[in-house]
Structure formats: C-alpha cells, structure tokens
Amino acid sequence: MEPIEDEFELIEKIQLSLGLSSDLLTPEGLEFSALQAVNELGYKFPISDPTKKIWALKRGKRHALDILRIQSAHRFRYKQLALNHRFNHYHALIQEMDKEFEDMLDDLALSSSLTMYIESGFVYDSFGNDITKDVHRYFKHE
C-alpha cells in the first residue's frame, strides 16, 4: 500500500470517497478539508502507516461533509423540505464520524501500543467552537 505523499493526493482520495458530492465543493473547500484533517491528527506527509492513512481520509471526508452541511443550512428555507433532509443526512453522517473518532481516541488512551501526537494549534468543531483542550486531552505529547 503506497503512502499518501502530499495534500494533493489526500484531496484526490477525499474526492473519490465523496463521489458526486465532491462536485459541490470548491477546490479551496477540499484543500481546507485535507489540511484540517492532517492538522487535527498531527500528521506530516508522507503518511505511510496504514492506520494513519485511514484516519486522515476519514477525518478529511468528515470536514468536507461539514462544509456541505453548512452550505445546506445556509440554503435552507421554510417549506423546502428536501434541503432539510439533505442537511439532516449530512448532520447525522458527521455525528456518526465524530463518534467513531471519539471511540478511536478512547481506545488510544487505553492502549499503550498506539500513540498519536497533536502539535500545538487549534482544533474547531463544526460550529467554529475551539475544542483544542478536548482533543488534546486524548493524546500524549512527546
């Protein structure tokens, strides 16, 4: 399995994982999603560890879905139920992905064989709230 060499390769993988929904995102939105994922996880390119590759893609996809959720919320109008359904689907997907990430972080906290490192920086939730302290408490800093 080949490493993810750079952010452009991660962006391509995020686009592929989103399917046709990736057409709804700007190149800047996709770049933001990829960079937010690697910054959130504290990864550096190239990413060659299989587990890190999986999580970089999952978190990049999550951040891309968040952009779509925000776009859907912005366009929502009363009596346009189709947009409400789209927003709710994105929201449910993001919640599920965040739960999966939290479970992984809990497993890491219990496991001495796996370690992750997050550099100093800020991490924000989907509503722009600073959750840096919450994320950092799960990781051991070297």
C-alpha positions, 0 to 999 in steps of 0.5 A: 500500500503506497503512502499518501505523499502530499495534500494533493493526493489526500484531496484526490482520495477525499474526492473519490470517497465523496463521489458526486458530492465532491462536485459541490465543493470548491477546490479551496473547500477540499484543500481546507478539508485535507489540511484540517484533517492532517492538522487535527491528527498531527500528521506530516506527509508522507503518511505511510502507516496504514492506520494513519492513512485511514484516519486522515481520509476519514477525518478529511471526508468528515470536514468536507461533509461539514462544509456541505452541511453548512452550505445546506443550512445556509440554503435552507428555507421554510417549506423546502423540505428536501434541503432539510433532509439533505442537511439532516443526512449530512448532520447525522453522517458527521455525528456518526464520524465524530463518534467513531473518532471519539471511540478511536481516541478512547481506545488510544488512551487505553492502549499503550501500543498506539500513540498519536501526537497533536502539535500545538494549534487549534482544533474547531468543531463544526460550529467554529467552537475551539475544542483544542483542550478536548482533543488534546486531552486524548493524546500524549505529547512527546 
